[in-house]
Structures are given as C-alpha cells and as structure tokens.
Amino acid sequence: MFLYIMTLKGSFILSSDPL
C-alpha cells in the first residue's frame, strides 16, 4: 500500500513537473 502511494505521488509530481 505504501509503495502504491509513493508511486502515485511520484507519478503526480512527474506529471506536474513542466520539465
């Protein structure tokens, strides 16, 4: 579950990152 959240947050950050 924790890894799932980390992955989801990481994906969200990458999607939000303009670079």
Secondary structure by P-SEA (a helix, b strand, c coil): caaaaaaaaaaaaaaaccc
